[in-house]
Amino acid sequence: MGIGLLCLIPIMACSGPAKNATQSSSLHTSSGTSVEEVEPTYSSNIEVESSASPSASPSASPSATATPTRLRVKVIEKRGHTNSAFTQGLEFHEGELYESRGRKTESGISVIDQHDGSVVRWMPLNDKYFGEGITMVGDSLIQLTWMAGKAFIWDIKTFTQTGTFDYDGQGWGLCFDGTALIMSNGSSSLTIRDPETFAIQREVTVKNSGTEVPFLNELECAKGRVYANVWQTNNIVEIDVSTGDVTAIIDASGLLSDEEKDGVDVLNGIAYSQTSDTFLLTGKLWPAMFEVTFVPM
């Protein structure tokens, strides 16, 4: 999510996704130039390799309410991060670390060095867009925007724009579980979407022991669960997306020193590494990233 002025109104007013989505036309650019949105009639040609996942069922049946496990982060390694990056999405793909940045005139996608956070490759968005969460589907990277109702589709290797998806409401976080896209809009609702058309397949309300959990932000699909930053908190929730139940609450407080907290924004950015079976965490304008595992309190 973008800035801290949103959702001072009741949370239901923050609900964004609609029941359908359309696609728009392709635009090819050379790497390093910003792009304009383009209008209708595009077929994304995103190839999806199906696999079993929690989102595959067409409907979720209520489960018995259970108390979530309480976990904390255990730091394996502290790494550098560019403190001018307003991090909105973070994801590993084939050994490279991708980051989406937000704020108008500063938004874009990048490959960053996973050890020091320096930018290896960069593609800015047009200045009118506020970048949000990202995820990968096949050889494509999909990037949400906050208020524009537009998701951009990029070729991962060239950072050439190959198409767009349109959606209603706000875009916050996005992840792909191997079968479906899962999207947040700042409310307690997640929408499960077709990765080829972006159409909503179903919605699920996220609850902690029966109580809705609002302000779901950046998402990461990993280990058959969805992990979500909860905006304006140091908590990450682990979600069973088939039911919406929070199965664990991870306390990620205390990562930054008092000196490092000066000028930073909220915790935001979760990337899972299958190679090391660890998570990489950071935040908006943070000077550091942290390789962590989740352990009992």
C-alpha positions in Angstrom: 0.0 0.0 0.0 1.1 3.5 -0.7 0.9 6.2 2.0 -0.3 6.5 5.5 -3.4 8.6 4.8 -5.4 5.8 3.4 -8.2 4.0 5.3 -8.8 6.6 8.0 -12.4 5.8 6.9 -14.0 2.5 7.9 -12.3 -0.5 6.5 -15.2 -1.6 4.3 -14.6 1.6 2.3 -11.1 0.2 1.5 -12.5 -2.9 -0.2 -11.4 -2.8 -3.8 -11.6 -5.9 -6.1 -14.7 -6.4 -8.3 -16.2 -9.5 -9.7 -14.6 -9.3 -13.1 -11.5 -7.9 -14.8 -10.5 -7.0 -18.3 -7.2 -6.9 -20.2 -5.7 -4.1 -22.2 -3.4 -3.8 -25.2 0.3 -4.6 -25.4 3.1 -2.0 -25.5 6.7 -2.8 -26.2 9.5 -0.6 -24.9 13.2 -0.8 -24.7 14.7 -1.4 -21.3 15.2 1.7 -19.2 12.3 3.8 -20.5 9.1 4.5 -18.7 5.8 3.3 -20.2 2.3 4.7 -20.6 -0.8 2.6 -20.1 -2.6 1.4 -23.2 -6.2 0.6 -23.8 -8.3 -2.5 -24.7 -7.9 -5.8 -26.5 -4.9 -7.6 -25.4 -4.3 -11.3 -24.8 -1.6 -11.8 -22.2 -0.2 -15.1 -23.4 1.0 -15.9 -19.9 1.7 -19.6 -19.6 0.6 -21.2 -16.4 1.8 -24.5 -15.1 -0.8 -25.9 -12.8 0.1 -27.4 -9.5 -1.9 -28.4 -6.4 -2.4 -25.5 -4.0 -4.7 -24.2 -1.4 -6.4 -21.8 -3.8 -7.4 -24.5 -6.3 -10.7 -25.3 -4.7 -13.6 -23.3 -6.2 -15.0 -22.5 -2.7 -13.8 -22.5 0.8 -15.8 -24.1 3.5 -15.6 -22.7 7.1 -13.1 -24.5 9.4 -13.1 -24.9 13.1 -11.6 -21.7 14.6 -8.2 -22.4 16.1 -5.8 -20.2 18.0 -2.9 -19.2 15.7 0.6 -20.2 16.6 2.8 -17.4 17.9 6.1 -17.0 16.2 9.0 -14.6 16.1 11.7 -13.9 13.6 15.2 -15.3 14.1 17.8 -13.3 12.1 20.2 -15.4 10.1 21.9 -12.5 8.3 21.5 -8.7 8.1 22.0 -7.3 4.6 22.1 -3.9 3.0 19.1 -2.2 1.3 18.7 1.1 -0.5 17.0 3.4 1.9 15.5 5.5 -0.9 13.4 2.4 -2.0 9.7 2.6 -1.0 9.4 -1.1 -1.1 6.0 -2.5 -2.2 6.9 -6.0 -3.3 9.8 -8.3 -2.9 10.2 -11.7 -4.6 12.9 -14.3 -5.5 12.8 -15.8 -9.0 15.4 -18.2 -10.4 18.1 -16.9 -8.1 17.4 -13.2 -8.6 15.7 -10.8 -6.2 13.0 -8.5 -7.6 11.7 -5.4 -5.9 8.7 -3.1 -6.7 8.9 0.5 -5.6 6.0 2.9 -4.9 5.3 6.6 -4.8 4.5 8.7 -7.9 7.6 9.7 -9.9 9.6 7.0 -8.0 7.7 3.8 -8.9 9.2 1.0 -10.9 10.5 -2.6 -10.9 14.0 -3.7 -10.4 16.4 -6.6 -9.9 18.4 -5.8 -6.8 21.5 -7.4 -5.4 20.3 -9.8 -2.7 23.3 -9.1 -0.5 23.5 -5.3 -0.5 20.2 -4.1 -2.1 21.9 -2.2 -4.9 20.0 -1.9 -8.1 21.1 -4.2 -10.9 18.3 -3.5 -13.4 15.6 -0.9 -13.3 12.4 0.0 -15.2 10.4 3.0 -14.0 6.7 3.4 -14.3 5.2 6.4 -15.9 5.1 9.2 -13.3 1.3 9.1 -12.9 1.4 5.6 -11.4 2.0 4.5 -7.8 3.6 1.0 -8.0 2.5 -1.8 -5.6 3.0 -5.5 -5.2 4.5 -7.9 -7.7 4.6 -11.6 -8.5 5.9 -13.9 -11.2 3.9 -16.2 -13.5 6.0 -18.1 -15.9 8.3 -15.7 -17.6 6.1 -12.7 -16.7 6.2 -10.3 -13.8 2.9 -8.7 -12.8 2.9 -5.4 -10.9 -0.1 -3.8 -9.3 -0.7 -0.1 -9.0 -2.4 1.5 -6.0 -5.3 3.6 -7.2 -5.2 3.3 -11.0 -6.9 -0.1 -11.3 -4.1 -1.2 -13.6 -1.7 -4.1 -13.4 1.3 -4.1 -15.7 2.7 -7.3 -17.2 6.5 -7.3 -17.9 8.8 -9.8 -19.6 11.1 -10.8 -16.8 14.3 -11.0 -18.9 13.9 -7.7 -20.8 11.6 -5.6 -18.6 9.6 -5.0 -21.7 5.9 -4.4 -21.1 3.8 -7.1 -22.8 0.3 -6.1 -21.5 -1.9 -4.9 -18.7 -4.8 -6.2 -16.6 -7.6 -3.9 -15.4 -9.3 -4.3 -12.0 -11.7 -2.3 -9.8 -10.5 -0.8 -6.5 -7.1 -0.6 -5.0 -4.0 -2.8 -5.5 -1.8 -3.6 -2.5 -0.2 -7.1 -2.5 0.1 -9.9 -5.0 1.4 -13.5 -5.0 1.1 -16.6 -7.2 0.8 -20.0 -5.5 1.4 -22.1 -8.7 -2.3 -22.2 -9.7 -3.9 -18.8 -8.9 -3.0 -15.2 -8.2 -3.9 -14.0 -4.7 -4.4 -10.2 -4.2 -4.9 -7.9 -1.3 -6.5 -4.4 -1.3 -5.9 -3.2 2.2 -9.0 -4.8 3.7 -9.4 -8.2 5.4 -10.4 -9.7 2.0 -8.1 -11.6 -0.4 -9.3 -12.2 -4.0 -8.2 -15.4 -5.8 -7.7 -14.6 -9.5 -7.1 -16.4 -12.8 -3.5 -15.8 -13.7 -4.3 -15.6 -17.4 -7.3 -13.2 -17.3 -7.1 -11.7 -13.8 -10.8 -12.5 -13.3 -11.8 -13.1 -9.7 -12.5 -16.8 -9.0 -13.5 -16.3 -5.4 -12.9 -14.2 -2.3 -11.9 -15.1 1.2 -12.1 -13.1 4.4 -9.0 -13.4 6.6 -9.8 -14.0 10.3 -7.8 -14.5 13.5 -9.9 -16.7 15.7 -13.0 -15.5 14.1 -12.1 -11.7 14.0 -11.3 -10.1 10.7 -7.8 -9.0 10.1 -7.8 -5.7 8.1 -4.9 -3.9 6.3 -3.4 -6.9 4.6 -0.6 -5.6 2.6 2.4 -7.2 0.8 1.9 -11.0 0.1 4.2 -14.0 -0.3 3.0 -17.4 -1.3 5.2 -20.1 0.3 4.9 -23.6 1.7 1.2 -23.9 0.9 0.4 -20.7 2.9 0.1 -17.0 2.2 2.2 -14.6 4.3 1.0 -11.1 4.6 2.4 -7.9 6.1 -0.2 -6.2 8.2 0.1 -2.5 7.5 1.2 -0.2 10.3 2.3 -3.1 12.5 5.3 -5.3 12.9 3.2 -8.4 12.4 3.2 -10.9 9.5 0.3 -13.3 9.4 0.4 -16.8 7.9 -2.9 -17.6 6.2 -4.6 -20.8 5.1 -6.2 -19.3 1.9 -8.6 -22.2 1.6 -10.4 -21.1 4.7 -9.1 -17.6 5.4 -7.9 -18.7 8.9 -4.8 -17.1 10.3 -2.6 -20.1 11.3 0.3 -18.2 12.7 1.2 -14.6 13.8 4.9 -13.7 13.3 6.3 -10.9 15.4 8.9 -9.1 13.3 9.6 -6.2 15.7 13.1 -5.2 16.7 14.8 -5.7 13.4 16.1 -2.1 13.1 18.1 -0.3 15.7 16.9 3.0 17.1 19.4 4.8 14.9 18.2 3.0 11.8 14.5 3.8 12.5 15.0 7.5 11.8 13.1 8.4 8.6 11.9 4.9 7.8 8.4 3.8 7.0 6.6 0.5 7.7 7.7 -3.1 7.5 6.8 -4.3 4.0 8.4 -6.9 1.8 8.5 -10.7 2.2 10.5 -12.9 -0.2 10.8 -16.7 0.4 14.0 -18.5 -0.8 13.4 -22.1 -1.6 17.1 -22.7 -1.8 17.8 -21.7 1.8 14.2 -22.2 3.2 14.4 -18.8 4.7 12.6 -15.5 4.3 14.0 -12.1 3.4 12.3 -9.1 5.0 12.6 -5.4 4.6 10.5 -2.3 4.7 9.7 1.0 3.0 12.8 3.2 3.1 14.6 0.7 5.2 18.5 0.7 5.2 18.6 -3.1 5.7 17.1 -6.4 4.7 17.0 -9.4 7.0 17.3 -13.1 6.2 15.2 -14.8 8.8 13.4 -17.9 9.9 10.2 -18.1 11.9 10.6 -19.8 15.3 8.3 -20.3 18.3 8.1 -17.4 20.8 
